[in-house]
Amino acid sequence: MNMQTAHIRSIAVVAAGTNEEYQSSVLSGITDETKEQQINTACFVSFGGVLGNTLSDAGENAIYKLINFRKFDGAILMTNTVMDSITRAEITEAVMQAGIPAVVLDDSSNPAFYNICIDNEKAMRELVEHVVTVHDAKALCYISGPLDNPEANSRYQAFLSVMKAHGLPAGREQIYFGDFRPVSGKEAAKALLRSGQPMPDAIICANDAMALEAIAVLRKNGIRVPQDVIVTGFDNTYFAQHHNPSLTSVARPLYEAGRVAVKMLMQILDGEPCEKTVTMETVPALRESCGCVSDRDMDFKEYRESVYDLIQRTRADVSLFDRMISALTGIDTTEDNVRLLGQYMQELGCEECSICLCENWQHAFCGDAEQSEAEGYTEIMSAPYVRTERGSGSVESFRSADMYPIPPADGGNISYFLPLHFREHCLGYYIITNGDFPIRSMLCHTYMLGISQSFENIRKLTNMNNAIRELDRLYVIDQLCGIYNRNGFIRLADQIFRQCMCSGEKLMIGFIDMDGLKYINDNFGHDDGDFALKTLADVIGACCGSRLTCARFGGDEFIVIGCGMTAEEAEQFERDFHEQLRAVNAVTGKPYRVEASIGTFVTKVTPEMRLFELITEADTIMYEQKKRKSTSRYLRRD
């Protein structure tokens, strides 16, 4: 009796910028909960928006096109971390089309999805009220996130409402719109300093990352926080808590939100009743950056230990990255590149990982391949490196719709899918399974860029070698006749000449000159002249077989050379040549005959001989034959 195998649930998680604390905290909660519940989790991660390069962003965000949501039981969407609004809309549409339940973080824009959120407006309003009423701030500036982000919009509206309620100005000159990234805080503070306007009483920031960078710029310019200006953040990140001064912020349960998202999704899948929106509590964290006395409830011994561990890990990651990049510079094949990367990914703690490449990813000269790479992943992928707990190997081909070259065999696995691209071109992707490198290391994106560059170097080297081979072919091949030209003949004939000299075998040289090419060109046109030349070349090539090499020596002259031929074989070659030429003329249907004169010369090669002297001898023999012909007999008389 067969026992039915229990279904192992799997969920897709969408996020961007996993090396930032908000994302890593939520993801830690998600992955801890799915491990405990033996759920397989596939996290699709990009770093779009980090470099300010639209082409690079397109390559990063293509990882979301890989997701086949129909393969999953449900999804958890951190689309609030994805900067590009079009990409967010595409992800939402793909989930809707798949018909699976989805839990989103801090996004109430789609009523079909379940939402875990905080009351952003209430939390920001309380924080701004505190700054205005307790610290008597009158002039406030605001550093916002992107307004097409629901969280950023709610926080911005809360700031405006408090300013309006207190009759305080909140004009455009007091607002800086950023993207939640640290660089936005830096640029906003620089813009404020450049403006020449008086320093405000307070700078309210939409998140901690921007607030901390703003403080750094102010400090470099001799402006003290909070003595000269108050600065506040939002999210209560670990670094905000331990910054000097400690940052006034809004504490939100990020790790718990991740765990709740998983539990909520499982309730939905189990058919249990579930609230459409779960609102988690926030608590103002009033600290030194607004002038409040810090409660100093942190364990500074633990903090020093954690900072030391972070510095050590980062140093180790930097050292490993330097060694990896140095080693990759000496690699010139895909196989060696993949093998070396596999070794370094193991050192990073990625014990289970895959490198997946688009079909024909290296052939950039192919227009179709270039187009497919620009749009996304090819239908068929290869995985030249796959490492599981059973060892390493490869998968020759698999469907990109399956995402995994080798799917997980049991439950509780956490896989991170990261893009492999150069600018907007998708080269493939990486899968890191049961390793926390994407969320623990600040250098994850740096590593991914370095690895992508190594594949692009191989790709460019492949293209360059292909171009060199093509140029070499064009250099030695006659484009009309498709046989060697004079350059190709000289290159190969010298080798054959030396071979005969060393082996003692006889050398045969045949010189062929077309009869009446001018007559054909003058009376029937140059297209027919080209046809006649091509026809003659085809006949010569067919007669040469594998023992002889032929070439168009120039104009209407052709040459044949071979090693180990006898005089009898040379005579047989001439008979075969004339016979095949007659046979071809019988079927061309042209009003003229293709004819040629041939002279062959067979000799033993001695050291004092010169190749061109022998060619001249064959030419002389051919010319004697030509003189015996009437050059007016080219008109067909059938």
C-alpha positions in Angstrom: 0.0 0.0 0.0 1.5 3.3 -1.1 1.6 6.1 1.5 0.9 9.5 0.1 3.8 11.9 0.6 2.9 14.8 2.8 3.0 18.1 1.0 5.9 20.4 2.0 4.7 24.0 1.9 6.8 26.6 0.1 6.6 30.3 0.1 8.1 33.1 -2.0 9.5 36.2 -0.3 10.3 39.4 -2.2 12.7 42.0 -0.8 15.3 44.5 -1.9 18.5 45.6 -0.1 18.8 42.8 2.4 22.0 44.2 3.9 20.0 47.0 5.5 18.7 46.6 9.0 15.0 46.9 8.3 15.1 44.2 5.7 17.5 41.9 7.5 15.4 42.1 10.7 12.1 41.2 9.0 13.8 38.5 7.0 15.4 37.0 10.1 11.9 36.7 11.6 10.5 35.2 8.4 13.3 32.6 8.1 13.3 31.6 11.8 9.6 31.0 11.7 9.7 29.0 8.4 12.5 26.8 9.7 10.6 26.0 12.8 7.5 25.1 10.7 9.6 23.2 8.1 8.4 25.5 5.3 10.7 25.9 2.3 11.4 29.6 1.7 12.7 31.2 -1.5 13.8 34.8 -1.0 14.1 36.8 -4.3 16.4 39.7 -3.6 17.8 42.6 -5.6 19.9 45.7 -4.8 18.1 48.0 -7.3 18.3 51.7 -6.6 21.5 51.4 -4.6 24.0 52.6 -7.3 21.8 55.2 -9.0 22.3 53.5 -12.3 19.1 52.7 -14.2 20.8 50.1 -16.4 22.2 48.3 -13.4 18.8 48.6 -11.7 17.1 46.8 -14.6 19.6 43.9 -14.3 19.0 43.7 -10.6 15.2 43.9 -10.7 15.1 41.2 -13.4 15.4 38.6 -10.6 11.7 39.3 -9.8 10.8 38.2 -13.3 12.2 34.8 -12.5 9.6 34.1 -9.8 7.0 31.5 -10.9 4.5 32.3 -8.1 2.4 29.3 -9.3 5.0 27.0 -7.8 4.5 28.4 -4.3 1.7 28.0 -1.8 1.8 31.7 -0.8 4.0 34.8 -0.8 5.3 37.4 1.6 6.0 40.7 -0.1 8.3 43.4 1.2 7.6 45.5 -1.9 7.9 48.6 0.3 11.7 48.0 0.0 11.6 47.9 -3.9 12.3 51.4 -5.1 10.9 51.1 -8.7 7.1 51.6 -8.8 6.8 49.7 -12.2 8.6 46.7 -10.7 6.4 46.8 -7.6 3.3 46.8 -9.9 4.6 43.9 -12.0 5.3 41.8 -8.8 1.8 42.5 -7.5 0.2 41.6 -10.9 2.2 38.3 -11.0 1.0 37.3 -7.6 -2.6 38.1 -8.5 -2.3 36.1 -11.7 -1.0 33.1 -9.8 -4.0 33.2 -7.4 -2.0 32.5 -4.3 -2.5 34.3 -0.9 0.0 37.0 -0.1 0.9 38.9 3.0 2.5 42.3 2.5 4.5 44.5 4.9 3.3 48.1 5.4 1.3 48.4 2.2 -2.5 48.7 2.2 -2.7 49.7 -1.5 -4.0 46.3 -2.6 -7.1 45.1 -0.8 -6.7 41.5 -2.0 -3.5 41.1 0.1 -3.2 40.7 3.8 -1.3 43.5 5.5 1.0 43.6 8.5 1.6 47.2 9.3 2.1 49.9 11.9 0.2 53.1 12.1 2.9 55.1 10.3 0.9 58.3 10.5 0.1 58.0 14.3 3.8 57.1 15.1 5.2 60.0 13.1 2.6 62.4 14.4 3.5 61.5 18.0 7.2 62.0 17.3 6.8 65.4 15.6 4.4 66.5 18.4 7.1 65.6 20.9 9.7 67.7 19.1 7.4 70.7 18.7 5.7 70.7 22.1 8.4 69.3 24.5 11.5 70.9 22.8 9.7 74.0 21.5 11.0 73.5 17.9 9.5 76.1 15.5 11.5 75.7 12.3 11.6 72.1 11.1 12.9 70.4 8.0 11.8 67.0 6.8 13.8 64.3 4.9 11.2 62.1 3.2 11.2 58.7 1.5 9.7 58.3 -2.0 6.0 59.4 -1.9 4.9 56.5 -4.1 5.9 54.3 -1.2 2.9 54.0 1.2 4.9 54.2 4.4 6.8 57.2 3.2 3.6 58.9 2.2 1.9 58.3 5.5 4.9 59.6 7.5 5.1 62.7 5.3 1.4 63.5 5.7 1.7 63.1 9.4 4.6 65.7 9.5 2.5 68.1 7.4 -0.6 67.7 9.6 1.4 68.5 12.8 3.0 71.5 11.2 -0.4 72.7 10.1 -2.0 72.1 13.5 0.6 74.3 15.1 0.6 76.9 12.4 4.2 76.2 11.5 5.6 76.6 7.9 6.2 73.5 5.8 7.1 74.8 2.4 9.1 73.0 -0.4 12.3 74.6 0.8 12.0 72.7 4.0 11.3 69.3 2.4 13.9 66.9 0.8 12.6 63.9 -1.0 14.9 60.9 -0.8 14.6 57.1 -1.2 15.1 55.8 2.3 18.8 55.0 1.5 21.5 56.5 3.6 22.8 58.6 0.7 19.6 60.5 0.7 20.3 61.7 4.3 23.8 62.7 3.3 22.6 64.7 0.2 19.7 66.3 2.1 22.1 67.6 4.8 24.5 68.9 2.2 21.7 70.6 0.3 20.5 72.3 3.5 24.0 73.6 4.2 24.4 74.9 0.6 21.1 76.7 0.8 22.4 79.4 3.1 19.2 79.4 5.2 19.5 79.4 8.9 19.9 76.0 10.6 16.4 74.7 11.6 15.5 73.8 15.1 15.0 70.1 14.1 15.4 67.8 11.1 12.8 65.0 11.1 13.8 62.0 9.0 11.5 59.3 7.6 13.9 56.5 8.7 17.0 56.0 10.8 19.4 55.3 7.8 18.9 58.8 6.4 19.0 60.4 9.9 22.3 58.9 10.8 24.0 60.0 7.5 22.5 63.5 8.0 24.1 63.7 11.5 27.4 62.6 10.0 27.4 65.5 7.5 26.3 68.0 10.2 29.1 66.8 12.5 31.7 67.3 9.8 30.6 70.9 9.4 30.8 71.6 13.1 27.1 71.4 13.8 26.2 69.6 17.1 23.3 67.3 17.7 21.1 68.1 19.7 22.8 71.3 20.9 22.5 73.1 17.5 19.8 71.1 15.8 17.6 68.2 16.8 17.6 65.1 14.5 15.1 62.2 14.7 14.7 59.0 12.7 12.2 56.1 12.4 12.5 52.3 12.9 14.8 52.2 16.0 17.5 50.2 14.3 20.4 48.7 16.2 22.9 51.3 15.0 20.4 54.1 15.8 20.2 52.9 19.4 23.9 52.8 19.8 24.9 55.9 17.9 26.5 58.8 19.7 24.2 60.7 20.3 21.7 57.9 20.5 18.9 58.6 17.9 15.4 59.5 18.9 13.2 57.2 16.8 10.1 55.1 16.6 10.5 51.5 17.8 8.8 48.9 15.7 8.8 45.1 16.1 10.5 44.2 12.8 11.7 40.7 13.7 8.3 39.9 15.2 6.6 41.3 12.1 8.5 38.7 10.0 7.3 35.9 12.2 3.7 37.1 12.3 3.7 37.3 8.5 4.5 33.6 8.3 2.0 32.6 10.9 -0.6 34.7 9.2 0.1 33.1 5.8 -0.2 29.6 7.3 -3.6 30.5 8.9 -4.8 31.6 5.5 -3.6 28.3 3.9 -5.2 26.3 6.7 -8.5 28.0 6.0 -8.6 29.6 9.5 -10.2 33.0 9.9 -7.7 35.8 9.7 -7.9 39.6 9.9 -7.1 41.4 6.7 -4.9 43.9 8.4 -2.8 43.3 11.5 -1.5 46.5 13.1 1.6 46.2 15.3 2.4 48.6 18.1 5.0 51.3 17.9 6.7 53.0 20.8 8.5 56.4 20.7 12.1 55.9 21.5 13.1 59.3 23.0 16.9 59.6 23.2 19.8 62.0 23.1 19.4 63.3 19.5 16.3 65.3 20.5 17.7 66.4 23.9 16.0 63.7 26.0 18.0 61.9 28.6 18.8 58.4 27.3 17.6 55.6 29.6 20.9 53.8 29.0 19.2 50.4 29.3 21.4 48.8 26.7 24.0 46.3 27.7 27.1 48.1 26.6 29.3 45.0 27.2 27.1 43.1 24.8 27.2 46.0 22.4 31.0 46.2 22.4 31.1 42.5 21.7 28.7 42.8 18.9 30.6 45.7 17.3 33.9 43.8 17.6 32.3 40.7 16.0 30.9 43.0 13.2 34.3 44.5 12.5 36.0 41.1 12.5 33.4 39.6 10.1 33.6 42.6 7.8 37.4 42.5 7.8 37.3 38.8 7.0 34.7 39.4 4.2 36.9 42.2 2.8 40.0 40.0 2.9 38.1 37.1 1.2 36.7 39.5 -1.4 40.2 40.8 -2.2 41.5 37.3 -2.6 38.6 36.3 -4.8 38.9 39.2 -7.1 42.7 38.7 -7.4 42.2 35.1 -8.2 39.5 35.8 -10.8 41.7 38.1 -12.8 43.7 35.1 -14.0 40.7 33.1 -15.1 39.8 32.9 -18.8 37.3 30.0 -19.1 33.8 29.6 -17.8 34.7 26.3 -16.2 37.6 27.7 -14.2 35.5 30.7 -13.2 32.7 28.6 -11.9 35.0 26.2 -10.1 36.9 29.1 -8.3 33.6 30.8 -7.4 32.3 27.6 -5.8 35.4 27.5 -3.6 35.0 31.0 -2.4 31.2 30.7 -1.9 32.0 27.8 0.5 34.4 30.1 2.4 31.6 32.6 2.7 29.5 30.0 4.5 27.4 29.2 1.5 27.6 25.5 1.9 24.7 24.9 -0.5 24.7 27.0 -3.5 24.1 27.1 -7.3 25.3 29.2 -10.1 22.7 29.3 -12.9 23.4 30.8 -16.3 21.2 31.8 -19.2 21.3 29.7 -22.3 24.2 30.9 -24.6 24.8 33.8 -22.1 28.3 34.3 -23.5 27.4 34.8 -27.1 26.9 38.6 -27.1 27.3 38.8 -30.9 24.0 37.0 -31.4 21.2 39.5 -31.7 18.6 37.1 -30.3 20.7 36.2 -27.3 21.3 39.9 -26.6 17.6 40.6 -26.7 16.7 37.7 -24.4 19.3 38.7 -21.9 18.1 42.3 -21.8 14.5 41.2 -21.2 15.0 38.5 -18.6 16.0 34.9 -18.2 16.0 32.4 -21.0 13.5 29.6 -21.0 16.3 27.0 -20.6 19.1 27.6 -18.1 22.2 25.6 -17.1 23.7 25.2 -13.7 27.5 24.6 -14.1 27.9 24.6 -10.4 25.5 23.0 -7.9 26.6 22.2 -4.4 24.3 20.4 -1.9 24.9 18.5 1.2 25.7 15.5 -1.0 28.6 17.2 -2.8 29.1 19.3 -5.9 28.1 18.8 -9.5 26.3 20.4 -12.4 23.0 20.4 -14.2 23.2 20.6 -17.9 19.8 22.2 -18.4 16.6 23.0 -16.5 13.6 25.2 -17.1 13.8 28.8 -15.6 10.1 28.3 -14.7 11.3 25.7 -12.2 13.8 28.2 -10.7 15.8 25.5 -8.9 18.2 23.3 -10.9 17.7 20.8 -8.0 14.6 21.5 -5.9 14.8 21.0 -2.1 14.1 17.4 -1.1 12.8 18.2 2.4 11.3 21.1 4.4 12.8 24.0 6.3 15.2 25.2 3.6 15.9 28.9 3.1 17.1 29.9 -0.4 18.2 33.3 -1.5 18.0 34.0 -5.2 20.3 36.9 -6.3 20.8 38.3 -9.8 23.8 37.8 -11.9 23.9 40.5 -14.6 26.0 43.1 -16.3 24.2 46.4 -16.5 20.7 45.5 -17.9 21.8 42.1 -19.4 20.7 39.0 -17.4 23.6 36.5 -17.4 21.9 34.3 -14.8 21.5 34.1 -11.0 22.9 32.6 -7.8 21.1 30.5 -5.2 22.4 30.5 -1.7 20.6 27.9 0.4 20.7 27.6 4.2 23.4 30.3 4.6 22.8 33.8 6.0 25.4 35.7 4.0 22.8 37.8 2.1 21.4 39.2 5.4 24.5 39.1 7.7 27.1 40.8 5.5 27.3 44.4 4.5 29.3 43.3 1.5 26.8 41.0 -0.1 26.1 43.4 -2.9 29.8 44.1 -3.3 30.4 40.4 -3.7 27.6 40.0 -6.2 28.9 42.9 -8.3 32.4 41.3 -8.3 31.1 37.9 -9.3 29.0 39.4 -12.0 32.0 41.3 -13.4 34.0 38.0 -13.5 31.3 36.5 -15.8 31.2 39.6 -17.9 35.0 39.4 -18.3 34.7 35.8 -19.5 31.9 36.8 -21.8 33.9 39.6 -23.3 36.9 37.4 -23.7 34.8 34.8 -25.4 33.4 37.5 -27.8 36.9 38.9 -28.4 38.2 35.4 -29.3 35.2 34.8 -31.6 35.9 38.1 -33.3 39.6 37.3 -33.7 38.7 33.9 -35.2 36.2 35.6 -37.5 38.7 38.2 -38.6 41.3 35.5 -39.1 38.8 33.6 -41.3 38.0 36.7 -43.3 41.8 37.3 -43.7 42.4 33.9 -45.3 39.1 33.0 -47.0 38.0 34.4 -50.4 34.5 35.8 -49.8 33.2 35.0 -53.3 34.5 31.5 -53.8 34.5 30.3 -50.2 38.0 28.8 -50.5 41.4 30.1 -49.3 42.6 33.4 -50.7 46.2 34.3 -51.4 46.9 35.0 -47.7 45.5 31.6 -46.6 47.4 29.8 -49.3 50.7 31.3 -48.4 50.1 30.4 -44.7 49.2 26.7 -45.4 51.5 26.2 -48.5 54.6 27.0 -46.5 53.6 24.3 -43.9 53.0 21.7 -46.7 56.3 22.6 -48.4 58.2 22.1 -45.2 56.4 18.9 -44.5 57.4 17.5 -47.9 61.0 18.6 -47.3 61.2 16.8 -43.9 59.3 13.7 -44.9 60.9 13.2 -48.4 57.4 13.0 -50.0 56.8 14.6 -53.3 55.1 17.9 -53.6 52.4 18.6 -56.2 51.5 22.1 -57.3 48.7 22.8 -59.7 48.1 26.2 -61.3 44.6 26.9 -62.8 43.6 29.9 -64.9 40.1 30.6 -66.0 39.6 30.9 -69.7 37.4 33.8 -71.0 36.4 35.6 -67.8 36.6 39.0 -69.7 34.4 37.6 -72.4 31.7 36.6 -69.9 31.9 39.9 -68.0 31.7 41.9 -71.2 28.8 40.0 -72.7 26.8 38.8 -69.8 27.7 41.1 -66.9 29.8 40.8 -63.8 27.2 38.8 -61.9 27.6 36.0 -64.4 31.4 36.5 -64.1 31.1 36.0 -60.4 28.9 32.9 -61.0 31.6 31.5 -63.3 34.3 32.0 -60.8 32.3 30.4 -58.0 31.4 27.5 -60.3 35.1 26.9 -61.1 36.1 27.2 -57.4 33.4 24.5 -56.5 34.8 22.2 -59.2 38.4 22.6 -58.0 37.4 22.1 -54.4 35.4 18.9 -55.2 38.4 17.5 -57.1 40.9 18.3 -54.3 39.1 16.1 -51.7 41.0 15.8 -48.4 44.6 15.4 -49.8 44.9 18.7 -51.6 44.4 22.3 -50.6 43.1 24.9 -53.1 43.0 28.7 -53.1 42.0 31.6 -55.3 45.4 33.1 -56.0 44.1 36.3 -57.4 41.5 37.4 -60.0 40.8 34.4 -62.2 43.8 32.4 -61.0 43.6 29.4 -58.7 46.2 27.1 -57.2 46.3 23.6 -55.7 49.0 22.1 -53.4 49.4 18.8 -51.7 52.0 16.5 -50.1 52.7 12.8 -51.0 51.4 13.0 -54.6 52.7 11.1 -57.6 52.9 12.2 -61.2 50.2 9.7 -62.1 47.9 11.1 -59.4 48.6 14.6 -60.7 47.5 13.5 -64.2 44.4 11.9 -62.7 43.6 15.1 -61.0 43.7 17.0 -64.3 41.5 14.4 -65.9 39.0 14.6 -63.0 39.0 18.4 -63.2 38.2 18.5 -66.9 35.5 15.8 -66.5 33.8 17.6 -63.6 33.9 20.9 -65.4 32.2 19.3 -68.5 29.6 17.8 -66.2 28.8 21.2 -64.5 28.6 23.0 -67.9 26.0 20.5 -69.0 23.6 21.5 -66.2 24.2 25.2 -65.6 21.9 26.3 -68.4 24.1 29.3 -69.1 24.8 30.6 -72.6 28.5 30.2 -72.0 30.9 27.5 -70.8 33.1 27.7 -67.7 36.5 26.6 -68.9 40.0 26.7 -67.5 43.6 25.8 -68.3 45.6 23.8 -65.7 49.2 22.9 -65.3 50.5 20.5 -62.6 54.0 20.0 -61.4 55.3 17.2 -59.1 58.7 17.2 -57.5 60.8 16.1 -54.6 61.6 19.1 -52.4 65.2 19.8 -51.6 66.6 22.5 -49.2 67.8 24.8 -52.1 64.3 25.0 -53.6 61.9 27.9 -53.0 58.2 27.5 -53.0 57.5 30.4 -55.3 59.9 29.0 -57.9 57.8 25.8 -57.9 54.6 27.9 -58.3 56.2 29.7 -61.2 57.1 26.3 -62.8 53.4 25.2 -62.5 52.3 28.5 -63.9 54.6 28.1 -66.9 53.2 24.6 -67.6 49.6 26.0 -67.4 50.4 28.8 -69.7 51.8 26.5 -72.4 48.5 24.6 -72.3 46.5 27.8 -72.5 48.4 28.9 -75.6 47.2 25.8 -77.4 43.6 26.7 -76.8 41.5 29.1 -78.9 40.2 31.8 -76.6 37.1 32.4 -78.8 35.3 29.1 -78.0 33.4 30.1 -74.9 30.0 30.6 -76.5 27.8 27.6 -75.9 26.9 25.7 -79.1 24.6 22.9 -77.9 
